[in-house]
Amino acid sequence: MAQWNHAEKMLYAKLVYYGPAFGGKTTNLATLHRLTDPHAEQQLLSLQTAGDRTLFFDLLPFDLGHILGYQVAMKLYTVPGQVRYDTTRQIVLGGADAVVFVADSTVDRKEQNRWSLQNLRMNLRKARLDPDRTPLLFQFNKQDKEDAAEPARVAKWLKVDVEHAVPAVATEGHGVLETFVAASQRMLERIYDQTNGHSKRDVDPAQLSQQLERAFAPYMGRTIEPVVSEENAEPTSSDQIVLEGEDLLADAVRSQTRLGEELGETRTRLRRQHQELEALRRLSESTIQLGACFETERVVDAALETAASILDASAISLVRRRPLEDPVVERCWGRVQEPLIASAEGAALAERMISAGGSCVIDELLSELTTPSALEPINGLRAAVCVATGEKSQHYLLAYAKQPDGCFNVEDVRFLKTLGAHLEVGLDQIRLHQEVAAHRDELEKTVEQRTIALRRAYDQLRETEQTKDRLLNNLSHEMRTPLTAILGAATFMHDYRSNAEQRKELTQSMIESAELLQHHLDQLLRLAELDEGAALNLSATTGKELIDAAVSLCETDRIEVRLPNSDEALRLDLDRVARALSNLLDNAVKFSADDAAVRLELEFDDSGVSISVSDRGCGVPDADRERIFAPFEQGGRSLTDKPAGMGMGLYEAESIARQHGGGVEFESRKRGGSRFILRLPEARVDAAERQREVAHA
């Protein structure tokens, strides 16, 4: 009966060819071997008996794919037809899953056929097999002989239904494959019937027959050269084992049968090892094609696609385990959603599979899930396997085999573990690359920030150096001029006689020069106070008071004042703002014609207070507009044509305006000249606040 190797997921089925001597049993196997294995990759095993030219034992393992979740391998046997080898026939029949009775259709072999059929039924009982339940298929061979009886007549000899027989000419290959396929179908149906209901509930018997037909369809049209018939066959090569004696022959048959089975199993394992080697080769090629790839999706997709093609899996996923939570799907191949984790019950099953350890196989998913929401995502799937990608990894591979007979054997699990280990190494490399890249980007960002800071510090240092140079240049000129005048007048008065009028004139020159020098020193001291951030002395005042204070500092009568609301309340540092306005007025007077007027205008609006100073002077060239508010900057290109002053007026006005929350703006006038606007958004005070301040005072 069928042998189930659960460790290797293999099903070994046994088919025995029985019949009279020289009826064509061995010819059937030899022809079947030549049709299905033209390159002789599978070797026929035989044992020659003394005085008998018939091969009495042959083994032909043939892979029929997967049935009921197991890979099926067929073992084909023939029995000797001579009477003296009855014990051998009993041994070979033992454990048969189906029998093919090869009848000789020639008229003079009628009795031999009938006797052999009776002998078959008797030996089946001795081998503890039920003749009525053991699948039996008839082949009427040698239909090409001149004295061959028609199939209906042969069926009448044997008292069987002619529809259950296959006419054949084994030497030419006619009917050989048809006999084998029909017998295999009956054999698989019997194996299916003997399995329990749990295993076969998802398997359709008709699909088994269709699968068998598809497996042998490519060989049906093949033709071979006619082989020598058994009655005219020459003895085989001299290296055949020759045995005599019934007991010795029986022992030899048992030993040879066992050795043949072991050889077949070894060849099967070898073939599967070749398949595993091919799988690893394809995995290696996939890795080489990716090269130094650090894209997680590409690496994972390549691994999943390779695994699916090698395992013939319908779906395969990479999931990551999370403590106290359902596993999260990082990638799924073959399905829109992960079959198990798509439902709560399925996710719980996936968690149990993950918790099982290194690997876990479920042969029947439908037996583990019950709710419709869990059954729908696994539609079309039969088995599942879960393997960890590494000993300490939180990643797992979930693969699914399709219905009705998909499964995962030991080699599949081992290959999936190997692929998972390769994938884990790839993911580790990607993580390391990403960490290095992030660290590199952080370093580049830090370097960029430090470079910007150094550039800013350099620019500030350069600006400070330029400011210092301008200060020294201006100081050397503006300070030397009054000092030279003072020294000159004092020297003249010391060295030369002079009258009272001359002494008065020289003394006046010394006083004016000393006052100018004092003015420059006061400016420098005020600038130092501004840079140190001296606090404002805020007080309540009016627009008229502010304008009068600014005009009084200028000592000129060329100012035209426009003051619409002279009594509007203001709150500011009167001394500083008046000095800022006087700087703007002095600047306008310096760069205007001697008889040109300068306009001073104060305006109130929603944004606060705006005080503008306008002139019709030479204006400011476009190239100088960026630097006019810098300290110690002045108009003019040389010491001879620039106006008097140290170049601190606009800078001081801008600094005072910023202290009051505003600033100084510059505009060019359409008909020539300049307009500077001092904006003080925080200086305006409403009437109610003004009354409170007056009452408090």
SEGUMI-937152 format. One record per residue (C-alpha): residue in three letters; x negated, y, z; residue number from 0. Coordinates in steps of 0.2 Angstrom, whole numbers. Example, Ala and Ser with C-alpha at 12.3 -4.5 7.8 and 13.67 -1.06 7.14 Angstrom:
BEGIN
> resn:x:y:z:resi
> ALA:-62:-22:39:0
> SER:-68:-5:36:1
//
This chain:
BEGIN
> resn:x:y:z:resi
> MET:0:0:0:0
> ALA:-5:18:-2:1
> GLN:-20:24:9:2
> TRP:-18:41:17:3
> ASN:-35:49:21:4
> HIS:-29:64:32:5
> ALA:-46:70:36:6
> GLU:-50:73:18:7
> LYS:-32:75:12:8
> MET:-33:61:0:9
> LEU:-20:48:-6:10
> TYR:-27:32:-14:11
> ALA:-14:23:-24:12
> LYS:-16:5:-30:13
> LEU:-10:-2:-47:14
> VAL:-13:-20:-52:15
> TYR:-12:-27:-70:16
> TYR:-6:-45:-69:17
> GLY:-2:-58:-82:18
> PRO:-7:-74:-91:19
> ALA:-25:-77:-96:20
> PHE:-31:-68:-112:21
> GLY:-15:-58:-112:22
> GLY:-23:-41:-113:23
> LYS:-25:-35:-95:24
> THR:-43:-31:-96:25
> THR:-41:-24:-113:26
> ASN:-28:-12:-106:27
> LEU:-40:-5:-93:28
> ALA:-54:-4:-105:29
> THR:-44:5:-118:30
> LEU:-36:17:-104:31
> HIS:-54:20:-99:32
> ARG:-60:25:-116:33
> LEU:-44:36:-119:34
> THR:-46:46:-103:35
> ASP:-65:45:-101:36
> PRO:-73:46:-118:37
> HIS:-89:51:-111:38
> ALA:-89:37:-98:39
> GLU:-91:48:-83:40
> GLN:-82:35:-73:41
> GLN:-90:18:-73:42
> LEU:-79:2:-75:43
> LEU:-84:-11:-62:44
> SER:-83:-29:-66:45
> LEU:-88:-47:-60:46
> GLN:-90:-61:-72:47
> THR:-85:-79:-66:48
> ALA:-92:-95:-72:49
> GLY:-84:-102:-87:50
> ASP:-72:-87:-89:51
> ARG:-75:-73:-101:52
> THR:-62:-62:-93:53
> LEU:-66:-48:-82:54
> PHE:-56:-51:-66:55
> PHE:-59:-35:-57:56
> ASP:-60:-17:-63:57
> LEU:-59:0:-54:58
> LEU:-53:16:-62:59
> PRO:-51:31:-50:60
> PHE:-41:44:-59:61
> ASP:-37:61:-52:62
> LEU:-19:65:-53:63
> GLY:-19:82:-44:64
> HIS:-9:86:-28:65
> ILE:6:76:-22:66
> LEU:15:79:-5:67
> GLY:0:90:-1:68
> TYR:-13:77:-4:69
> GLN:-25:74:-19:70
> VAL:-20:58:-27:71
> ALA:-33:46:-34:72
> MET:-28:30:-43:73
> LYS:-36:13:-41:74
> LEU:-33:1:-56:75
> TYR:-36:-18:-54:76
> THR:-34:-33:-65:77
> VAL:-33:-51:-59:78
> PRO:-40:-67:-68:79
> GLY:-27:-77:-77:80
> GLN:-34:-94:-75:81
> VAL:-25:-106:-62:82
> ARG:-41:-109:-52:83
> TYR:-42:-91:-47:84
> ASP:-26:-90:-38:85
> THR:-34:-85:-21:86
> THR:-43:-71:-30:87
> ARG:-26:-65:-37:88
> GLN:-18:-65:-20:89
> ILE:-33:-54:-13:90
> VAL:-32:-42:-27:91
> LEU:-13:-40:-25:92
> GLY:-15:-36:-7:93
> GLY:-9:-18:-4:94
> ALA:-3:-15:-21:95
> ASP:9:0:-24:96
> ALA:15:-6:-41:97
> VAL:12:-20:-53:98
> VAL:10:-20:-72:99
> PHE:14:-37:-80:100
> VAL:5:-39:-96:101
> ALA:15:-52:-106:102
> ASP:7:-61:-122:103
> SER:20:-59:-136:104
> THR:14:-73:-146:105
> VAL:27:-87:-148:106
> ASP:15:-101:-142:107
> ARG:12:-92:-125:108
> LYS:30:-92:-119:109
> GLU:27:-105:-105:110
> GLN:11:-96:-99:111
> ASN:21:-80:-98:112
> ARG:35:-88:-88:113
> TRP:23:-97:-76:114
> SER:12:-81:-73:115
> LEU:28:-71:-68:116
> GLN:33:-84:-56:117
> ASN:15:-85:-49:118
> LEU:16:-66:-47:119
> ARG:31:-67:-37:120
> MET:24:-80:-26:121
> ASN:8:-71:-23:122
> LEU:17:-55:-19:123
> ARG:25:-64:-5:124
> LYS:9:-72:1:125
> ALA:2:-54:1:126
> ARG:16:-49:12:127
> LEU:24:-38:-2:128
> ASP:43:-39:-7:129
> PRO:44:-44:-25:130
> ASP:61:-35:-26:131
> ARG:55:-19:-19:132
> THR:38:-18:-27:133
> PRO:38:-7:-43:134
> LEU:36:-19:-58:135
> LEU:34:-13:-76:136
> PHE:32:-25:-91:137
> GLN:21:-23:-106:138
> PHE:24:-34:-121:139
> ASN:6:-34:-128:140
> LYS:0:-41:-145:141
> GLN:14:-35:-155:142
> ASP:3:-34:-170:143
> LYS:1:-53:-171:144
> GLU:9:-62:-185:145
> ASP:17:-75:-173:146
> ALA:22:-61:-161:147
> ALA:40:-62:-154:148
> GLU:51:-46:-154:149
> PRO:52:-37:-138:150
> ALA:70:-42:-135:151
> ARG:65:-61:-137:152
> VAL:50:-59:-125:153
> ALA:62:-50:-112:154
> LYS:74:-65:-114:155
> TRP:59:-77:-110:156
> LEU:56:-68:-94:157
> LYS:74:-64:-90:158
> VAL:71:-45:-89:159
> ASP:79:-30:-96:160
> VAL:70:-25:-112:161
> GLU:72:-6:-108:162
> HIS:60:-9:-93:163
> ALA:47:-15:-105:164
> VAL:34:-6:-116:165
> PRO:29:-14:-133:166
> ALA:10:-12:-135:167
> VAL:-6:-16:-145:168
> ALA:-19:-14:-132:169
> THR:-34:-17:-144:170
> GLU:-28:-2:-154:171
> GLY:-22:9:-139:172
> HIS:-4:8:-143:173
> GLY:7:8:-128:174
> VAL:-7:8:-116:175
> LEU:-5:26:-109:176
> GLU:14:24:-110:177
> THR:13:9:-99:178
> PHE:1:17:-86:179
> VAL:12:33:-85:180
> ALA:28:24:-83:181
> ALA:21:12:-70:182
> SER:13:27:-61:183
> GLN:29:36:-60:184
> ARG:38:21:-52:185
> MET:24:19:-40:186
> LEU:24:38:-35:187
> GLU:43:37:-33:188
> ARG:41:22:-21:189
> ILE:28:32:-11:190
> TYR:39:46:-10:191
> ASP:54:36:-4:192
> GLN:42:28:10:193
> THR:37:45:17:194
> ASN:48:53:31:195
> GLY:61:66:27:196
> HIS:50:80:35:197
> SER:37:78:22:198
> LYS:47:76:7:199
> ARG:61:89:10:200
> ASP:53:102:-2:201
> VAL:47:89:-15:202
> ASP:58:85:-30:203
> PRO:55:67:-37:204
> ALA:58:74:-55:205
> GLN:43:86:-53:206
> LEU:32:71:-48:207
> SER:36:63:-65:208
> GLN:34:79:-74:209
> GLN:17:82:-66:210
> LEU:11:65:-71:211
> GLU:17:67:-89:212
> ARG:8:84:-90:213
> ALA:-8:76:-83:214
> PHE:-9:63:-97:215
> ALA:-1:73:-111:216
> PRO:-18:78:-118:217
> TYR:-23:60:-120:218
> MET:-7:54:-128:219
> GLY:-13:58:-146:220
> ARG:-30:51:-145:221
> THR:-35:36:-155:222
> ILE:-49:24:-153:223
> GLU:-58:10:-162:224
> PRO:-50:-7:-160:225
> VAL:-58:-17:-146:226
> VAL:-62:-36:-147:227
> SER:-47:-46:-141:228
> GLU:-50:-56:-125:229
> GLU:-49:-73:-133:230
> ASN:-63:-68:-145:231
> ALA:-73:-58:-133:232
> GLU:-92:-61:-131:233
> PRO:-99:-65:-114:234
> THR:-105:-49:-105:235
> SER:-123:-44:-102:236
> SER:-134:-56:-92:237
> ASP:-135:-45:-77:238
> GLN:-117:-50:-72:239
> ILE:-115:-59:-56:240
> VAL:-109:-77:-59:241
> LEU:-100:-85:-45:242
> GLU:-93:-103:-43:243
> GLY:-82:-111:-29:244
> GLU:-65:-105:-23:245
> ASP:-71:-99:-5:246
> LEU:-86:-91:-12:247
> LEU:-76:-82:-25:248
> ALA:-64:-76:-13:249
> ASP:-77:-69:-2:250
> ALA:-85:-61:-17:251
> VAL:-69:-53:-22:252
> ARG:-66:-46:-5:253
> SER:-84:-39:-4:254
> GLN:-83:-32:-22:255
> THR:-66:-24:-19:256
> ARG:-72:-16:-3:257
> LEU:-88:-10:-12:258
> GLY:-78:-4:-27:259
> GLU:-66:6:-15:260
> GLU:-81:14:-6:261
> LEU:-89:18:-23:262
> GLY:-73:26:-29:263
> GLU:-72:36:-13:264
> THR:-90:41:-14:265
> ARG:-87:47:-32:266
> THR:-72:57:-27:267
> ARG:-82:65:-13:268
> LEU:-96:69:-25:269
> ARG:-84:77:-37:270
> ARG:-77:87:-23:271
> GLN:-94:93:-18:272
> HIS:-97:98:-36:273
> GLN:-81:108:-35:274
> GLU:-87:116:-19:275
> LEU:-104:120:-27:276
> GLU:-95:128:-42:277
> ALA:-84:138:-30:278
> LEU:-100:145:-21:279
> ARG:-108:148:-38:280
> ARG:-93:159:-43:281
> LEU:-94:168:-26:282
> SER:-112:171:-29:283
> GLU:-108:178:-47:284
> SER:-95:189:-40:285
> THR:-107:196:-27:286
> ILE:-120:199:-40:287
> GLN:-108:208:-51:288
> LEU:-103:220:-37:289
> GLY:-121:224:-33:290
> ALA:-125:237:-20:291
> CYS:-107:242:-19:292
> PHE:-101:251:-3:293
> GLU:-83:252:-7:294
> THR:-73:242:5:295
> GLU:-58:239:-6:296
> ARG:-69:233:-21:297
> VAL:-78:221:-10:298
> VAL:-63:214:-1:299
> ASP:-53:212:-17:300
> ALA:-67:203:-26:301
> ALA:-69:191:-11:302
> LEU:-50:188:-10:303
> GLU:-48:185:-29:304
> THR:-62:173:-30:305
> ALA:-55:163:-15:306
> ALA:-38:163:-23:307
> SER:-44:156:-39:308
> ILE:-55:143:-32:309
> LEU:-42:137:-19:310
> ASP:-27:139:-31:311
> ALA:-19:150:-17:312
> SER:-3:160:-21:313
> ALA:-8:173:-8:314
> ILE:-23:177:3:315
> SER:-25:192:15:316
> LEU:-38:200:26:317
> VAL:-31:204:43:318
> ARG:-38:212:58:319
> ARG:-34:207:76:320
> ARG:-28:220:88:321
> PRO:-27:217:107:322
> LEU:-9:216:113:323
> GLU:-3:221:96:324
> ASP:2:212:80:325
> PRO:-12:209:67:326
> VAL:-14:223:55:327
> VAL:-16:219:36:328
> GLU:-31:227:28:329
> ARG:-29:219:11:330
> CYS:-17:207:3:331
> TRP:-19:198:-14:332
> GLY:-5:189:-24:333
> ARG:9:197:-14:334
> VAL:16:214:-12:335
> GLN:17:211:7:336
> GLU:8:199:19:337
> PRO:20:184:20:338
> LEU:19:180:38:339
> ILE:16:197:46:340
> ALA:30:204:36:341
> SER:42:198:49:342
> ALA:41:198:68:343
> GLU:43:179:69:344
> GLY:29:177:56:345
> ALA:18:189:65:346
> ALA:19:179:81:347
> LEU:15:163:71:348
> ALA:0:172:63:349
> GLU:-6:177:80:350
> ARG:-5:159:86:351
> MET:-15:154:71:352
> ILE:-28:167:75:353
> SER:-29:162:93:354
> ALA:-32:144:89:355
> GLY:-50:148:86:356
> GLY:-61:146:71:357
> SER:-48:139:59:358
> CYS:-30:133:59:359
> VAL:-20:124:46:360
> ILE:-1:123:45:361
> ASP:4:110:32:362
> GLU:23:114:33:363
> LEU:27:133:35:364
> LEU:46:130:34:365
> SER:45:119:50:366
> GLU:37:133:60:367
> LEU:49:147:55:368
> THR:68:148:57:369
> THR:75:165:55:370
> PRO:80:171:37:371
> SER:69:187:39:372
> ALA:54:176:42:373
> LEU:58:163:28:374
> GLU:61:175:14:375
> PRO:43:182:13:376
> ILE:36:164:13:377
> ASN:47:159:-2:378
> GLY:38:147:-13:379
> LEU:24:144:-1:380
> ARG:21:127:8:381
> ALA:5:128:18:382
> ALA:-6:141:27:383
> VAL:-24:142:33:384
> CYS:-32:154:45:385
> VAL:-51:156:47:386
> ALA:-61:169:56:387
> THR:-74:178:46:388
> GLY:-87:177:60:389
> GLU:-89:171:78:390
> LYS:-87:188:85:391
> SER:-77:196:71:392
> GLN:-60:203:73:393
> HIS:-56:199:54:394
> TYR:-47:184:48:395
> LEU:-43:177:31:396
> LEU:-25:170:29:397
> ALA:-22:159:13:398
> TYR:-6:152:7:399
> ALA:-3:136:-4:400
> LYS:12:135:-15:401
> GLN:26:123:-15:402
> PRO:30:109:-17:403
> ASP:13:100:-14:404
> GLY:0:114:-10:405
> CYS:-11:110:4:406
> PHE:-28:114:12:407
> ASN:-41:101:15:408
> VAL:-57:100:25:409
> GLU:-67:107:10:410
> ASP:-55:121:7:411
> VAL:-57:127:25:412
> ARG:-76:125:25:413
> PHE:-77:135:9:414
> LEU:-65:148:16:415
> LYS:-76:150:31:416
> THR:-92:152:20:417
> LEU:-83:165:10:418
> GLY:-77:174:26:419
> ALA:-95:174:32:420
> HIS:-101:182:16:421
> LEU:-87:195:17:422
> GLU:-91:199:35:423
> VAL:-109:202:30:424
> GLY:-103:214:16:425
> LEU:-91:223:28:426
> ASP:-105:225:41:427
> GLN:-116:232:27:428
> ILE:-102:244:22:429
> ARG:-100:250:40:430
> LEU:-119:253:42:431
> HIS:-119:262:26:432
> GLN:-105:273:31:433
> GLU:-113:276:48:434
> VAL:-129:281:39:435
> ALA:-120:292:27:436
> ALA:-110:300:41:437
> HIS:-126:303:50:438
> ARG:-134:310:35:439
> ASP:-120:322:31:440
> GLU:-120:328:49:441
> LEU:-139:331:48:442
> GLU:-136:340:31:443
> LYS:-123:350:39:444
> THR:-134:354:54:445
> VAL:-148:359:43:446
> GLU:-137:370:33:447
> GLN:-130:378:48:448
> ARG:-148:381:55:449
> THR:-153:387:38:450
> ILE:-139:399:38:451
> ALA:-143:405:55:452
> LEU:-161:407:51:453
> ARG:-156:416:35:454
> ARG:-145:428:45:455
> ALA:-159:430:58:456
> TYR:-171:434:45:457
> ASP:-159:446:37:458
> GLN:-156:455:53:459
> LEU:-175:455:57:460
> ARG:-177:462:40:461
> GLU:-164:475:42:462
> THR:-171:480:59:463
> GLU:-188:482:51:464
> GLN:-180:493:37:465
> THR:-171:503:51:466
> LYS:-187:505:60:467
> ASP:-196:511:45:468
> ARG:-183:523:41:469
> LEU:-183:529:59:470
> LEU:-202:532:58:471
> ASN:-201:540:42:472
> ASN:-187:552:47:473
> LEU:-195:555:64:474
> SER:-212:559:57:475
> HIS:-204:572:45:476
> GLU:-190:579:57:477
> MET:-201:580:72:478
> ARG:-216:587:64:479
> THR:-207:601:56:480
> PRO:-202:610:72:481
> LEU:-218:604:81:482
> THR:-228:612:67:483
> ALA:-218:628:68:484
> ILE:-221:629:87:485
> LEU:-239:625:86:486
> GLY:-242:638:72:487
> ALA:-233:652:81:488
> ALA:-242:648:98:489
> THR:-259:647:89:490
> PHE:-256:664:80:491
> MET:-251:672:97:492
> HIS:-267:665:105:493
> ASP:-279:669:92:494
> TYR:-273:685:85:495
> ARG:-268:702:91:496
> SER:-250:706:88:497
> ASN:-238:719:92:498
> ALA:-221:717:101:499
> GLU:-211:715:86:500
> GLN:-222:700:79:501
> ARG:-223:692:96:502
> LYS:-204:693:97:503
> GLU:-202:685:80:504
> LEU:-215:671:84:505
> THR:-206:668:100:506
> GLN:-189:666:92:507
> SER:-196:654:79:508
> MET:-203:644:93:509
> ILE:-187:644:102:510
> GLU:-177:638:86:511
> SER:-190:624:83:512
> ALA:-188:618:101:513
> GLU:-169:618:100:514
> LEU:-170:608:84:515
> LEU:-182:596:92:516
> GLN:-170:595:107:517
> HIS:-156:591:95:518
> HIS:-165:577:87:519
> LEU:-169:570:104:520
> ASP:-151:571:109:521
> GLN:-146:562:94:522
> LEU:-158:548:98:523
> LEU:-152:547:116:524
> ARG:-133:546:110:525
> LEU:-138:532:97:526
> ALA:-146:522:111:527
> GLU:-130:524:122:528
> LEU:-119:518:107:529
> ASP:-130:503:104:530
> GLU:-129:499:123:531
> GLY:-110:499:123:532
> ALA:-107:514:135:533
> ALA:-89:514:141:534
> LEU:-77:527:133:535
> ASN:-71:542:144:536
> LEU:-53:541:138:537
> SER:-42:556:142:538
> ALA:-26:564:136:539
> THR:-28:578:123:540
> THR:-20:585:107:541
> GLY:-24:586:89:542
> LYS:-28:605:91:543
> GLU:-40:603:105:544
> LEU:-49:589:96:545
> ILE:-51:600:80:546
> ASP:-56:615:89:547
> ALA:-69:605:99:548
> ALA:-76:598:82:549
> VAL:-77:614:73:550
> SER:-85:623:88:551
> LEU:-100:610:86:552
> CYS:-103:615:68:553
> GLU:-107:633:68:554
> THR:-99:637:51:555
> ASP:-85:647:44:556
> ARG:-83:636:28:557
> ILE:-70:624:36:558
> GLU:-52:625:31:559
> VAL:-41:616:44:560
> ARG:-24:608:40:561
> LEU:-15:603:56:562
> PRO:3:599:54:563
> ASN:7:594:72:564
> SER:-5:602:83:565
> ASP:4:597:99:566
> GLU:5:579:95:567
> ALA:-2:569:110:568
> LEU:-18:559:109:569
> ARG:-28:548:120:570
> LEU:-47:546:116:571
> ASP:-64:551:121:572
> LEU:-64:569:116:573
> ASP:-82:572:117:574
> ARG:-87:557:106:575
> VAL:-73:559:93:576
> ALA:-77:578:92:577
> ARG:-95:574:89:578
> ALA:-90:561:76:579
> LEU:-80:574:67:580
> SER:-93:587:68:581
> ASN:-106:574:60:582
> LEU:-93:572:45:583
> LEU:-91:591:44:584
> ASP:-110:594:44:585
> ASN:-113:581:31:586
> ALA:-100:589:20:587
> VAL:-107:606:22:588
> LYS:-125:600:18:589
> PHE:-120:592:1:590
> SER:-108:606:-4:591
> ALA:-112:622:-13:592
> ASP:-116:637:-2:593
> ASP:-99:646:-5:594
> ALA:-89:630:-6:595
> ALA:-76:626:8:596
> VAL:-74:610:17:597
> ARG:-56:604:21:598
> LEU:-52:596:38:599
> GLU:-35:588:39:600
> LEU:-27:578:53:601
> GLU:-12:566:49:602
> PHE:0:555:60:603
> ASP:8:540:54:604
> ASP:14:522:59:605
> SER:-4:516:59:606
> GLY:-10:529:71:607
> VAL:-21:545:68:608
> SER:-31:549:52:609
> ILE:-43:563:51:610
> SER:-50:567:34:611
> VAL:-65:578:29:612
> SER:-66:583:10:613
> ASP:-79:592:0:614
> ARG:-83:597:-18:615
> GLY:-101:592:-17:616
> CYS:-112:581:-27:617
> GLY:-103:565:-21:618
> VAL:-111:548:-17:619
> PRO:-119:538:-31:620
> ASP:-112:520:-33:621
> ALA:-129:513:-28:622
> ASP:-129:522:-12:623
> ARG:-111:518:-5:624
> GLU:-117:502:4:625
> ARG:-130:510:13:626
> ILE:-124:527:18:627
> PHE:-117:521:35:628
> ALA:-133:512:40:629
> PRO:-144:521:53:630
> PHE:-157:533:47:631
> GLU:-151:533:29:632
> GLN:-150:550:20:633
> GLY:-146:556:2:634
> GLY:-160:562:-9:635
> ARG:-175:553:-16:636
> SER:-190:561:-8:637
> LEU:-195:572:7:638
> THR:-193:587:-3:639
> ASP:-175:586:-10:640
> LYS:-166:578:5:641
> PRO:-157:589:17:642
> ALA:-162:591:35:643
> GLY:-157:578:48:644
> MET:-162:561:53:645
> GLY:-148:551:44:646
> MET:-138:546:59:647
> GLY:-122:556:57:648
> LEU:-112:544:47:649
> TYR:-119:529:57:650
> GLU:-114:538:74:651
> ALA:-96:543:67:652
> GLU:-93:525:62:653
> SER:-99:518:79:654
> ILE:-88:530:88:655
> ALA:-73:525:77:656
> ARG:-76:507:80:657
> GLN:-76:510:99:658
> HIS:-58:517:97:659
> GLY:-53:502:86:660
> GLY:-54:511:70:661
> GLY:-67:515:57:662
> VAL:-73:527:44:663
> GLU:-68:525:25:664
> PHE:-76:534:10:665
> GLU:-67:539:-6:666
> SER:-73:548:-21:667
> ARG:-63:563:-27:668
> LYS:-56:564:-45:669
> ARG:-64:581:-48:670
> GLY:-80:578:-39:671
> GLY:-85:577:-21:672
> SER:-82:565:-7:673
> ARG:-68:562:6:674
> PHE:-72:553:23:675
> ILE:-57:547:33:676
> LEU:-59:544:52:677
> ARG:-45:532:57:678
> LEU:-40:530:75:679
> PRO:-26:517:77:680
> GLU:-26:517:96:681
> ALA:-27:536:99:682
> ARG:-9:541:97:683
> VAL:2:542:112:684
> ASP:21:543:112:685
> ALA:30:557:121:686
> ALA:36:548:136:687
> GLU:19:542:140:688
> ARG:13:560:138:689
> GLN:25:567:150:690
> ARG:20:553:163:691
> GLU:2:558:161:692
> VAL:6:577:163:693
> ALA:17:573:179:694
> HIS:3:562:186:695
> ALA:-10:576:183:696
//
